[in-house]
Amino acid sequence: MTILKKYWGIIALSIVLVALDIWSKEVFYTQFLAYYFFIKFLLSERMAERTRKIVSIAIWSIFIFAGATMFYVNNYMPHGPMIDTGDVVCQNDDHGPCGEKYIEDTRRLNIPDWAKFFRTSEAELLMLGLVFAGIVVSTKGRE
């Protein structure tokens, strides 16, 4: 019962985020929750200094590999046709130039699924999470 009282906020937040994922039929909020718990673990005192260095090297290596893969996929693999979404996007708080929003159609593109993943916004979320985790784990040992 003490654990429930101590962590009631995190438990409630977790339930809300998982419910949002079920409602929206995506995994964005669950990924956000996983990043939260991973960062919280990296900030805890349970990890030895040597393990923290190994995790730091692994995170930065994954970041460099994912960045190089994203660069390769976006610059050297074939692209699909751009299709109009029907949305109008305006810059400068809706005062600037406006234009139609286009997205790449990768359904009939003959590239592997992993390459299609690196063209999505989920890959950008992965990169952002890796940068944040790398910064956290790298600076934690210097305190």
N, C-alpha and C positions, 0 to 999 in steps of 0.2 A: 504494500500500500504506500510505503514511503517513496518508492520509485515513481508511482503515478502522480503523487503530489509534487515531486521534484521536477518531473519532466512533462507536466500536463500541457504546457504550451507547445512543445515540440510534437507531442502526440496529436494534439488537435490540429496543428498545422499540417502534419503528415496525412491525417485523415481527409482534410479539406483538399490538399493537393492531389491525392490519389482519386478522390471523388471527381475533381475537375478533369482529370485524365480520362476517367471512365465516361464522363458526360461528353467530353469533346472528342472521344475516340482517338486520342493521340497519346504520346508518352513524354511530352515536353515537361510537364510539371514533375513527373517522376524522375526525369533526368536532373531537373533542378534540385529535387530533394536528395538524389544520390550525390550530386556535387556538394551539397550542404554537409551531408554526413561525412563525405571524404575529407573535406576541408576541416571539419571539426575534429576528425581523427588526426589529421596532420598537425593541428594546433595543440593536441593533447600532449601530456608529459609521458604517455605510455610508450612512446617510440624512442628507441635508443638512438644515440647520435650517429652511429655507424649506419644503422638502418635508414635514418633520415637522409643521409648523404646518398645512399644507394637509390632511394625513392626519388630524390631530387634529380639524379642523373637519368633515371628511367623516364621521369616526366618530361624533362627537357629533350631527351632523345626522341620520345614519341612525338613531341611537338615539332621538332625539326623534320622527322620523317613524314608526319602528316602534312606539314607545310609544303615540303618538296613534292609530295604526291598530289596535293591540291594544285600546285603550280603546273605540274606535268599534265594533269587532267584538263585543266582550263586552257593551256596553251598548245598542247601537242596532240590531243585526241580530237576526233571529229565532233562537231557541234550539230545539234538538231535545229530545225526551223524555229524561228521566234513567232509565237502566236499571241494575239491580242487577248487580254483578260477582260476587257470591257471597263476596267477601272480607269479613272482619271486621277493622276498624281500631280500635286502642285508643290512647288518649292517655296521657301521663305514664308512659312506660316500661311499658306494659301494665297499669297500676294504675288509670288514670282511666276515664272513661266510654268504652264501646265502642259501635260502631255499624257498620252495613253500609256498604260503599263503593259509591258510585254514580258513573257516568260519563255524559257526554252522548253520545247517539247522533246522529251527524251524517251518517249514510249517506244518508238520504232528505231531508235538509235542503236547501232550494233557495237556497243561497248559493254564491258562487264558491269555488274550491279555495284561493285565497290566504287567504280569510277562515277557512276550516277550519284552515289551517296556523297562524294566529294564535291558535287555541284549543287548541293542543297544547302539550305540555311542551317540544317542540323550539324553539318560539318563545321560551319562557322561557330556554332555554339560549342562544339567540341574543342575547337582551337581556343576560344575565349576561356573555357574552363581549364584547359591545360596551362594557359598562361597564368591564370590566377592561382592555380594549384602550385605551379612551379615557383612563383614568387613567394607564396606562403611557406612552402617547405624549405626554400633556400634561405629565407630570412629568419626562420624560427630558431635555428641553431646559433645565430649570432647575438642573441639577447643576453 
